[in-house]
Amino acid sequence: MTNLTARTVGFKPRERNVFFHILTACNLSCRHCYINPAQHGTATLSLETMENWLRLFLDPARETNLIFLGGEPTLHPDLAAGIKTARQLGYRSVTVDSNGFLFHNLLERVTPGEAVISFSLDGPTAKINDPIRGQGVFAACTANISKAAAMGFDVSLIYTVSRMNIEHLHLMPALLKDLGVRRFFIQVIGIRGKSAGFTRDNLQLTPEEWLSVIPAVAQKAAALGIHVIFPKVFLAAGEEFACAGRVAENYFIFPNGRVYQCPLCEDFPVHAFTIQDNRLVKNTGLTEDRFFTLDIPEGCVINKLLQPGNLRYDDQGNPLYRISCCLLKQEMGSD
């Protein structure tokens, strides 16, 4: 049965997700790339280090989901070996987030049962996508999506919505259906990394713009049998604020050993943990987790501190709406 009503996916206590950046290099230069070399480094992890860190973040007593990221993770010559190690160690799921070029013949070096391949595309045509992601990207990405789907891989797609492409989002469901995509992740643009330098372009969306477009497109995709996941972003009146940092375990790992719990903080040296000698060390001082316990009228305190331009207030200084935790998702599709 297909459910065309958006459902908020609450945080599961002690839920565990590991977002593992194995390098920061990339063959593209996307306008909204969040990688910040000054904060994340420029290193490429060795296979030995990759495997040591996979062991470090595995909890045999609990289900842990793993996402390989970059930069472009398929640029790493040992990604396939890392995927196989993760599966052997017992990670519940393994996903590779790729820009679609799939270097080092990844599809021939792993099996559909070993990894989900998640592609990034920011437009339904080359005319829309390529000015954002790079010349020739649309053709390469869509060709490899079709190839992966034909080979039996579980294929998903991420579309980062901004002022540059929101008016074309409604064309994506039909394209995804044709390409064989099973899950559609609609993501809101974050003002961090490279996109922080484009604040003058006002790439972010107002609540009215987001709510007038995203749910309708999600319904359109779900009606085609595609499972859709998108961030909550804005809380409804009376809706309780929840922070993933309080109840779940999300680790955002970078090659220089920084480990964050909140992706909004990644432009700053406030990471909660550091990997030292293959051990996870809790940092002291003013770290991101110190803020997670704060309750404010605006909702997410990290958003208030780092992206205050997202908020608007009435004449009495009360927020007109509240921002949800950036990791709180809604979904629509098959029950």
C-alpha positions as CSV (number, residue, x, y, z in Angstrom):
1,M,0.0,0.0,0.0
2,T,1.3,3.5,-0.9
3,N,0.8,6.2,1.7
4,L,0.7,9.7,0.3
5,T,0.7,11.4,3.7
6,A,4.0,12.6,5.0
7,R,5.0,10.9,8.2
8,T,7.6,12.4,10.6
9,V,10.2,9.7,11.5
10,G,11.0,10.2,15.2
11,F,14.5,9.5,16.5
12,K,15.0,6.1,17.8
13,P,16.8,6.0,21.2
14,R,20.4,5.0,20.7
15,E,19.9,4.8,16.9
16,R,23.4,4.6,15.3
17,N,24.5,6.1,12.0
18,V,28.1,6.5,10.9
19,F,28.8,9.1,8.1
20,F,32.4,8.2,7.0
21,H,34.3,10.7,4.9
22,I,37.2,8.6,3.6
23,L,38.7,11.5,1.7
24,T,37.9,15.1,0.8
25,A,39.1,15.1,-2.8
26,C,36.5,15.4,-5.6
27,N,36.4,15.5,-9.4
28,L,33.7,18.1,-9.3
29,S,33.3,21.6,-7.8
30,C,29.6,21.8,-6.9
31,R,28.3,25.2,-5.8
32,H,26.9,23.9,-2.6
33,C,29.7,21.5,-1.6
34,Y,29.9,21.5,2.2
35,I,33.5,20.2,2.4
36,N,35.8,22.7,4.1
37,P,39.5,21.8,3.6
38,A,40.5,24.2,6.4
39,Q,38.4,22.2,8.8
40,H,38.3,18.7,7.3
41,G,41.8,18.4,5.9
42,T,42.9,17.2,2.5
43,A,44.0,13.7,3.4
44,T,42.9,10.4,1.9
45,L,42.8,7.6,4.5
46,S,44.8,4.5,3.9
47,L,43.0,1.2,3.7
48,E,44.5,0.2,7.1
49,T,43.2,3.3,8.8
50,M,39.8,3.0,7.1
51,E,39.4,-0.5,8.4
52,N,40.6,0.4,11.9
53,W,38.1,3.2,12.1
54,L,35.3,0.9,10.8
55,R,36.1,-1.4,13.7
56,L,36.2,1.6,16.1
57,F,32.7,2.7,15.3
58,L,31.1,-0.8,15.2
59,D,29.0,-1.8,18.1
60,P,28.3,-5.6,17.8
61,A,25.4,-5.3,20.2
62,R,23.5,-2.7,18.1
63,E,22.5,-2.1,14.6
64,T,24.7,0.5,12.9
65,N,24.2,2.0,9.5
66,L,27.3,3.2,7.5
67,I,27.5,5.8,4.8
68,F,30.7,6.3,2.8
69,L,31.2,9.9,1.8
70,G,33.9,12.2,0.3
71,G,34.6,14.4,-1.5
72,E,33.8,11.7,-4.0
73,P,34.3,8.3,-2.2
74,T,34.6,6.3,-5.4
75,L,37.9,8.2,-6.1
76,H,39.4,6.1,-3.2
77,P,41.0,3.0,-4.8
78,D,40.2,0.9,-1.7
79,L,36.5,1.8,-1.4
80,A,35.4,-1.6,-2.5
81,A,37.7,-3.3,0.1
82,G,36.3,-1.0,2.7
83,I,32.7,-1.9,1.8
84,K,33.5,-5.6,2.1
85,T,35.2,-5.1,5.4
86,A,32.2,-3.2,6.7
87,R,29.8,-6.0,5.7
88,Q,32.1,-8.7,7.2
89,L,32.2,-6.7,10.5
90,G,28.4,-6.6,10.7
91,Y,27.3,-3.1,9.8
92,R,23.5,-3.3,9.2
93,S,23.6,-1.4,6.0
94,V,26.3,0.2,3.8
95,T,25.6,3.1,1.4
96,V,27.9,4.9,-0.9
97,D,27.0,8.5,-1.7
98,S,28.4,9.3,-5.1
99,N,28.3,12.1,-7.6
100,G,27.7,9.5,-10.3
101,F,31.0,8.9,-12.0
102,L,31.7,5.7,-10.0
103,F,35.5,5.6,-10.4
104,H,37.6,2.4,-10.1
105,N,34.8,0.2,-11.6
106,L,33.0,0.1,-8.3
107,L,29.9,-1.7,-9.7
108,E,32.1,-4.6,-10.9
109,R,34.0,-4.8,-7.6
110,V,31.0,-5.1,-5.2
111,T,27.7,-7.0,-5.4
112,P,24.2,-5.5,-5.1
113,G,23.9,-7.2,-1.7
114,E,26.9,-5.4,-0.3
115,A,26.0,-1.7,-0.8
116,V,23.3,0.7,-1.7
117,I,24.4,3.3,-4.3
118,S,23.1,6.8,-3.7
119,F,23.6,9.3,-6.5
120,S,23.5,13.1,-6.3
121,L,21.7,15.0,-9.1
122,D,20.3,18.6,-8.8
123,G,18.2,18.9,-11.9
124,P,16.0,16.9,-14.2
125,T,18.0,18.0,-17.3
126,A,21.6,18.9,-18.1
127,K,20.6,22.5,-18.5
128,I,19.5,22.7,-14.8
129,N,21.9,20.2,-13.2
130,D,25.2,21.0,-14.9
131,P,25.5,24.7,-14.0
132,I,25.3,23.6,-10.4
133,R,27.4,20.4,-10.4
134,G,29.6,20.7,-13.5
135,Q,29.6,20.2,-17.3
136,G,28.7,16.7,-18.4
137,V,27.6,15.5,-15.0
138,F,24.0,14.9,-15.8
139,A,24.9,12.5,-18.7
140,A,27.5,10.6,-16.7
141,C,25.3,10.3,-13.6
142,T,22.1,9.2,-15.3
143,A,24.0,6.7,-17.4
144,N,25.5,5.1,-14.3
145,I,22.2,5.2,-12.4
146,S,20.6,3.2,-15.2
147,K,23.6,0.8,-15.2
148,A,23.5,0.2,-11.5
149,A,19.7,-0.3,-11.4
150,A,20.0,-2.8,-14.3
151,M,22.7,-4.7,-12.4
152,G,20.4,-5.1,-9.5
153,F,21.8,-2.5,-7.1
154,D,19.4,-0.7,-4.7
155,V,19.6,2.8,-6.1
156,S,18.6,6.1,-4.4
157,L,19.0,9.7,-5.4
158,I,19.7,12.9,-3.5
159,Y,18.4,16.3,-4.8
160,T,19.6,19.4,-2.9
161,V,16.9,22.0,-3.2
162,S,17.8,25.7,-3.4
163,R,16.7,28.8,-5.3
164,M,18.8,27.5,-8.2
165,N,16.6,24.5,-8.9
166,I,13.4,24.3,-6.8
167,E,11.1,25.3,-9.7
168,H,12.3,22.2,-11.6
169,L,11.9,19.7,-8.8
170,H,8.5,18.6,-10.0
171,L,10.0,17.1,-13.1
172,M,12.2,14.6,-11.1
173,P,9.7,11.9,-10.1
174,A,9.1,10.8,-13.8
175,L,12.9,10.8,-14.5
176,L,13.6,8.7,-11.4
177,K,10.9,6.2,-12.3
178,D,12.5,5.8,-15.8
179,L,16.0,5.4,-14.3
180,G,14.9,2.7,-11.8
181,V,15.5,4.8,-8.6
182,R,13.8,3.3,-5.5
183,R,14.3,6.1,-3.0
184,F,14.3,9.8,-3.4
185,F,16.0,12.0,-0.8
186,I,15.0,15.7,-1.1
187,Q,17.6,17.7,0.8
188,V,17.5,21.4,1.8
189,I,20.7,23.4,1.1
190,G,22.8,24.2,4.1
191,I,24.8,27.3,4.4
192,R,28.2,25.7,5.2
193,G,31.3,24.9,3.2
194,K,31.3,26.5,-0.2
195,S,27.7,27.6,-0.1
196,A,28.5,29.8,2.9
197,G,30.4,31.9,0.4
198,F,27.3,32.3,-1.7
199,T,25.0,33.8,1.0
200,R,24.8,36.9,-1.2
201,D,22.9,34.8,-3.7
202,N,20.2,33.9,-1.1
203,L,20.1,30.2,-2.0
204,Q,18.0,29.2,1.0
205,L,14.2,28.9,0.9
206,T,11.6,30.5,3.0
207,P,9.1,28.3,4.8
208,E,6.4,29.3,2.3
209,E,8.6,28.2,-0.6
210,W,9.6,24.9,0.9
211,L,6.1,23.9,2.1
212,S,4.4,24.9,-1.1
213,V,6.6,22.7,-3.3
214,I,8.3,19.8,-1.4
215,P,5.2,17.9,0.0
216,A,3.5,18.0,-3.4
217,V,6.5,16.7,-5.3
218,A,7.0,14.0,-2.6
219,Q,3.4,12.9,-3.2
220,K,4.0,12.8,-6.9
221,A,7.0,10.5,-6.5
222,A,5.3,8.3,-3.9
223,A,2.4,7.8,-6.3
224,L,4.9,6.3,-8.8
225,G,6.1,3.8,-6.2
226,I,9.2,5.8,-5.1
227,H,9.9,6.0,-1.4
228,V,10.6,9.7,-0.5
229,I,12.5,11.1,2.4
230,F,12.9,14.8,3.1
231,P,13.9,16.9,6.1
232,K,11.2,18.3,8.4
233,V,12.9,21.8,8.4
234,F,10.1,23.8,9.8
235,L,8.0,22.7,12.9
236,A,4.3,23.2,12.9
237,A,2.6,25.2,15.7
238,G,2.6,23.2,18.9
239,E,4.9,20.5,17.5
240,E,7.6,19.4,19.9
241,F,11.2,20.1,19.1
242,A,13.5,17.0,19.2
243,C,17.3,17.0,18.8
244,A,19.1,13.9,17.5
245,G,22.1,14.8,19.6
246,R,20.1,14.1,22.7
247,V,18.9,10.6,21.9
248,A,20.6,9.1,18.8
249,E,24.2,8.5,17.9
250,N,25.3,10.1,14.7
251,Y,29.0,10.3,13.9
252,F,30.3,12.5,11.1
253,I,33.9,11.4,10.6
254,F,36.5,13.3,8.6
255,P,39.9,12.2,7.4
256,N,41.8,14.5,9.8
257,G,40.2,12.6,12.8
258,R,37.5,15.1,13.6
259,V,34.2,13.5,14.6
260,Y,31.0,15.7,14.8
261,Q,27.6,14.8,16.0
262,C,25.8,17.7,14.2
263,P,26.5,18.4,10.5
264,L,25.6,22.1,11.0
265,C,28.8,22.5,13.1
266,E,31.2,21.1,10.5
267,D,32.6,24.6,9.5
268,F,33.9,25.1,13.0
269,P,36.4,23.4,15.4
270,V,33.7,22.5,17.9
271,H,33.6,18.7,17.2
272,A,32.7,16.6,20.1
273,F,35.3,13.8,19.5
274,T,38.7,13.3,17.9
275,I,40.2,10.0,16.8
276,Q,43.6,9.6,18.3
277,D,45.6,6.4,17.8
278,N,42.5,4.6,16.7
279,R,40.6,5.6,19.9
280,L,37.6,7.9,20.1
281,V,38.5,10.7,22.5
282,K,35.9,13.0,24.0
283,N,36.9,16.6,23.6
284,T,36.7,19.2,26.4
285,G,35.8,22.9,26.2
286,L,33.1,24.5,24.2
287,T,32.1,21.6,21.9
288,E,28.9,21.1,19.9
289,D,27.3,18.8,22.4
290,R,27.3,21.5,25.1
291,F,24.5,23.2,23.1
292,F,22.3,20.2,22.4
293,T,20.6,20.5,25.9
294,L,19.5,24.1,25.4
295,D,15.8,24.8,24.7
296,I,15.0,28.0,22.8
297,P,11.8,29.3,21.2
298,E,13.4,29.1,17.8
299,G,13.9,25.3,18.0
300,C,17.3,24.2,16.9
301,V,19.9,26.2,18.9
302,I,22.7,25.3,16.4
303,N,20.7,26.8,13.6
304,K,20.1,29.9,15.7
305,L,23.8,30.3,16.3
306,L,25.2,29.4,12.9
307,Q,22.4,30.2,10.4
308,P,20.3,33.0,12.0
309,G,19.3,34.2,8.6
310,N,16.9,31.3,8.4
311,L,14.7,32.9,11.1
312,R,12.1,35.6,11.1
313,Y,10.4,37.4,14.0
314,D,7.3,39.4,14.7
315,D,7.2,42.9,16.1
316,Q,7.5,41.6,19.7
317,G,10.6,39.5,18.9
318,N,8.8,36.2,18.8
319,P,9.9,33.7,16.1
320,L,7.3,33.3,13.4
321,Y,8.3,29.6,13.1
322,R,10.7,27.1,14.6
323,I,13.5,25.2,12.9
324,S,13.6,21.5,13.5
325,C,16.7,19.4,14.0
326,C,18.4,19.0,10.6
327,L,18.4,15.2,11.0
328,L,14.6,15.0,11.6
329,K,13.0,13.5,8.5
330,Q,9.7,13.0,6.9
331,E,8.9,10.1,4.6
332,M,6.2,9.2,2.1
333,G,5.7,6.0,0.2
334,S,4.9,2.3,0.7
335,D,4.0,1.3,4.2
